[in-house]
Amino acid sequence: MSTDSQNPRYSYLTLNRSIVGTGSFSLDVAGSTIYRLDTNTSTVQVQLNNSGNDQIPLTSKRRVDVGSNGFTKIIISWTAIAVAETLILLIADSEASSTDIGVEISDYSTSIAGGITITGTPDVNIAEINSSTTGASNFEEVVASTSTLGTRQSGYGIINQNPVLTTIYTVPVATVSYLHSIYTMCSQSVAGGGLTYLYLYSAGGVLISSLSTCQLTTTVGNHEGAQFNYSTPIKMIAGETLRVVSNANVFQNYGYYLTEVT
């Protein structure tokens, strides 16, 4: 063999042998690596140099490498193989193998012709993030609230001197709504102090939160306005409502933008 370290040469042979039942054979061959090429599910045993050495299980796509130690003989044995099969071994020696590594065993994946077919419904849900279900739930909320698959809803309106609590939006049945933004503007229509509110109420009619408040002085024509854009949308469940109310002295505009997810 050449000793040119920059261009090492390899020598190898491929062994094809039909095996069945229980049996063994030996082969005088020099090498440093044995690789099983066939895809049969059986396990054969290999012993290096003499039958007194330990047996090494040799399964499909397994490589046994002894490095510079090498071997001069292999002994292959098998038991209880019911149906005859062809054992295919690649036995190789390389000038590049110059390290005393003992025995190294490596297993490689087996390619599957035609790919893999998955039957049934695969579970594609993310149940945990960093071993916590909370993170996964929060991530689901973020995706749902920003998904273009949801129904975008916007609404606006005007109330004038309306002291009665008025519902301007109700979350539909079997729906979750994510409130992205609201705005309110109020104007003093008659003399006297003015107040307007935009509320979030529960399905049972209980106040959850005051989302916007507008307060005016007594001068007619005074006006104020505000818009709120929520970087984290406000989650609203089925039956919850947005409601507005003002006192008898105020003219009010309102609007909202949200996403409905069923």
C-alpha positions as CSV (number, residue, x, y, z in Angstrom):
1,M,0.0,0.0,0.0
2,S,1.0,3.6,-0.5
3,T,2.2,5.6,2.5
4,D,1.3,9.0,1.1
5,S,-0.6,10.5,4.0
6,Q,-2.2,13.2,1.9
7,N,-3.7,10.6,-0.5
8,P,-4.5,7.5,1.6
9,R,-5.7,4.5,-0.3
10,Y,-8.5,2.1,0.8
11,S,-9.0,-1.6,0.2
12,Y,-12.3,-3.3,0.7
13,L,-14.4,-6.2,-0.3
14,T,-18.1,-7.0,-0.2
15,L,-19.2,-10.3,1.2
16,N,-22.6,-11.8,0.3
17,R,-23.6,-14.9,2.2
18,S,-27.0,-16.7,2.5
19,I,-27.7,-17.6,6.1
20,V,-30.6,-19.5,7.7
21,G,-31.2,-21.5,10.8
22,T,-28.1,-21.7,13.1
23,G,-24.6,-21.6,11.8
24,S,-21.3,-19.9,11.5
25,F,-18.4,-19.3,9.1
26,S,-14.9,-17.8,9.3
27,L,-13.0,-15.7,6.8
28,D,-9.2,-14.9,6.8
29,V,-9.2,-11.3,5.8
30,A,-7.2,-8.3,6.9
31,G,-9.1,-5.1,7.7
32,S,-10.0,-2.5,10.3
33,T,-13.7,-1.9,9.7
34,I,-16.8,-4.1,9.2
35,Y,-20.1,-2.5,8.0
36,R,-23.3,-4.5,7.6
37,L,-25.1,-3.3,4.4
38,D,-28.2,-5.4,4.3
39,T,-31.5,-4.3,5.8
40,N,-32.5,-7.6,7.4
41,T,-33.8,-7.4,11.0
42,S,-31.7,-10.3,12.3
43,T,-28.6,-9.9,14.5
44,V,-25.5,-11.8,13.7
45,Q,-22.4,-12.1,16.0
46,V,-18.9,-11.2,14.9
47,Q,-15.7,-12.2,16.6
48,L,-12.3,-10.8,15.6
49,N,-9.1,-12.8,15.1
50,N,-10.2,-15.9,17.1
51,S,-13.2,-17.6,18.6
52,G,-12.0,-16.9,22.1
53,N,-12.7,-13.2,21.8
54,D,-16.1,-11.7,22.8
55,Q,-18.9,-11.7,20.3
56,I,-20.0,-8.3,18.9
57,P,-23.6,-8.0,17.8
58,L,-23.8,-6.9,14.2
59,T,-27.2,-5.4,13.2
60,S,-28.2,-3.8,10.0
61,K,-26.3,-0.5,9.3
62,R,-23.9,-1.1,12.1
63,R,-20.2,-0.3,11.8
64,V,-17.4,-1.9,13.8
65,D,-14.1,-0.2,13.7
66,V,-10.9,-1.3,15.4
67,G,-8.6,1.4,14.0
68,S,-4.9,0.7,13.6
69,N,-5.2,-2.5,15.6
70,G,-6.9,-4.2,12.7
71,F,-7.9,-7.8,12.4
72,T,-6.8,-10.7,10.2
73,K,-9.8,-13.0,10.7
74,I,-13.5,-12.6,11.3
75,I,-15.9,-15.3,12.6
76,I,-19.6,-14.8,11.9
77,S,-22.3,-16.7,13.7
78,W,-26.1,-16.6,13.9
79,T,-29.0,-18.5,15.5
80,A,-32.6,-19.3,14.8
81,I,-33.1,-17.5,11.5
82,A,-36.3,-19.0,10.2
83,V,-36.3,-17.7,6.6
84,A,-33.1,-17.6,4.5
85,E,-31.7,-14.1,4.0
86,T,-28.6,-12.6,2.4
87,L,-26.0,-11.2,4.8
88,I,-24.0,-8.4,3.1
89,L,-20.9,-7.2,4.8
90,L,-18.4,-4.5,3.7
91,I,-14.9,-5.3,5.0
92,A,-12.5,-2.4,4.7
93,D,-8.9,-1.4,5.5
94,S,-7.5,2.1,5.2
95,E,-4.1,3.7,5.4
96,A,-5.8,6.7,7.0
97,S,-6.7,4.5,10.0
98,S,-3.6,5.0,12.2
99,T,-5.1,5.5,15.6
100,D,-5.4,2.9,18.3
101,I,-9.1,3.4,19.2
102,G,-9.9,-0.1,20.5
103,V,-13.3,-1.1,19.3
104,E,-15.7,1.5,18.1
105,I,-19.3,0.7,17.3
106,S,-21.6,3.1,15.3
107,D,-25.2,2.7,14.2
108,Y,-26.6,4.4,11.1
109,S,-30.1,5.0,10.0
110,T,-31.8,2.9,7.4
111,S,-33.4,4.6,4.5
112,I,-37.0,3.7,3.8
113,A,-38.1,3.4,0.1
114,G,-41.1,5.6,-0.6
115,G,-40.7,7.6,2.7
116,I,-42.8,7.2,5.8
117,T,-46.6,7.1,5.8
118,I,-48.4,8.5,8.9
119,T,-51.8,7.0,9.5
120,G,-54.5,8.6,11.7
121,T,-54.3,12.1,13.0
122,P,-50.8,13.1,14.2
123,D,-50.6,15.2,17.4
124,V,-49.1,18.5,16.2
125,N,-49.9,20.5,19.3
126,I,-47.2,22.1,21.4
127,A,-48.1,20.9,24.9
128,E,-45.2,22.4,26.8
129,I,-42.5,25.1,26.4
130,N,-39.6,24.8,28.7
131,S,-41.5,22.1,30.6
132,S,-44.4,24.4,31.3
133,T,-47.9,24.3,29.9
134,T,-48.4,28.0,30.7
135,G,-45.9,29.1,28.0
136,A,-47.6,26.9,25.4
137,S,-51.0,28.4,26.3
138,N,-49.8,31.9,26.1
139,F,-48.1,31.2,22.8
140,E,-51.5,29.8,21.5
141,E,-53.2,33.0,22.6
142,V,-50.6,35.2,20.7
143,V,-51.1,33.1,17.5
144,A,-54.9,33.2,17.8
145,S,-55.1,37.0,18.5
146,T,-52.9,37.9,15.5
147,S,-54.1,35.2,13.0
148,T,-55.5,36.3,9.7
149,L,-57.9,33.3,9.9
150,G,-59.9,35.2,12.5
151,T,-62.7,37.6,11.7
152,R,-61.7,41.2,11.9
153,Q,-64.4,43.4,13.4
154,S,-64.5,47.2,13.8
155,G,-67.3,49.4,15.0
156,Y,-68.0,53.0,15.7
157,G,-70.9,55.1,16.8
158,I,-72.1,58.4,18.3
159,I,-74.2,59.0,21.4
160,N,-75.6,62.3,22.5
161,Q,-76.6,63.1,26.0
162,N,-77.0,59.4,26.8
163,P,-77.1,58.6,30.5
164,V,-78.2,55.0,29.9
165,L,-75.6,52.3,29.7
166,T,-75.6,51.1,26.1
167,T,-74.1,47.9,24.7
168,I,-72.0,48.5,21.5
169,Y,-70.5,45.0,21.1
170,T,-71.2,41.5,22.4
171,V,-68.9,38.5,21.9
172,P,-70.8,35.9,19.9
173,V,-71.5,32.4,21.2
174,A,-68.6,29.9,21.0
175,T,-66.2,32.8,20.1
176,V,-63.2,34.5,21.7
177,S,-62.6,38.1,20.8
178,Y,-59.3,39.9,21.1
179,L,-59.6,43.7,21.5
180,H,-56.8,45.5,19.7
181,S,-57.7,49.1,20.0
182,I,-60.5,51.6,21.1
183,Y,-61.0,55.3,20.8
184,T,-63.3,57.8,22.4
185,M,-63.9,61.5,21.8
186,C,-66.2,63.6,23.8
187,S,-67.5,67.2,23.4
188,Q,-69.4,69.5,25.8
189,S,-72.8,70.0,24.3
190,V,-74.5,72.0,27.0
191,A,-73.2,73.9,30.0
192,G,-72.2,71.7,33.0
193,G,-69.5,69.1,33.7
194,G,-69.3,66.2,31.4
195,L,-68.3,62.5,31.8
196,T,-68.2,59.6,29.4
197,Y,-67.1,56.0,29.9
198,L,-66.3,52.9,27.8
199,Y,-66.6,49.7,29.9
200,L,-65.9,46.0,29.6
201,Y,-68.7,43.9,31.2
202,S,-68.9,40.2,31.9
203,A,-71.6,37.9,30.4
204,G,-73.4,38.1,33.7
205,G,-73.5,41.9,33.6
206,V,-70.7,42.5,36.1
207,L,-68.2,45.4,35.4
208,I,-64.8,44.0,34.6
209,S,-62.9,47.1,33.6
210,S,-63.2,50.8,32.7
211,L,-61.3,51.0,29.4
212,S,-61.7,54.7,28.8
213,T,-62.9,57.8,30.7
214,C,-63.4,61.3,29.4
215,Q,-64.1,64.2,31.8
216,L,-64.9,67.8,30.6
217,T,-65.2,71.2,32.3
218,T,-68.4,73.2,32.1
219,T,-67.6,75.3,29.0
220,V,-69.7,74.4,26.0
221,G,-67.6,73.2,23.1
222,N,-64.8,71.8,25.1
223,H,-63.6,68.4,23.8
224,E,-61.2,65.6,24.5
225,G,-60.2,62.4,22.9
226,A,-58.1,59.3,23.4
227,Q,-57.0,56.2,21.5
228,F,-55.6,53.0,23.1
229,N,-53.7,50.5,21.0
230,Y,-53.0,47.3,23.0
231,S,-49.7,45.6,22.3
232,T,-51.2,42.6,24.1
233,P,-54.8,42.3,23.0
234,I,-57.5,42.2,25.7
235,K,-59.2,38.8,25.6
236,M,-63.0,38.7,25.7
237,I,-65.0,35.5,26.0
238,A,-68.5,34.7,24.8
239,G,-71.2,36.9,26.2
240,E,-68.9,39.7,27.4
241,T,-69.8,43.2,26.2
242,L,-68.4,46.7,25.5
243,R,-70.7,49.4,26.8
244,V,-70.7,53.2,26.7
245,V,-72.4,55.8,28.9
246,S,-72.3,59.6,29.3
247,N,-74.1,62.1,31.3
248,A,-76.7,64.5,30.0
249,N,-74.2,67.2,29.0
250,V,-71.9,65.3,26.6
251,F,-71.7,64.3,23.0
252,Q,-69.6,61.2,22.5
253,N,-67.9,59.3,19.6
254,Y,-66.5,55.8,20.1
255,G,-64.9,53.0,18.1
256,Y,-63.2,49.7,18.5
257,Y,-61.2,47.2,16.5
258,L,-60.9,43.5,17.4
259,T,-60.5,39.9,16.1
260,E,-63.1,37.1,16.5
261,V,-61.9,33.5,16.7
262,T,-64.4,30.7,16.8
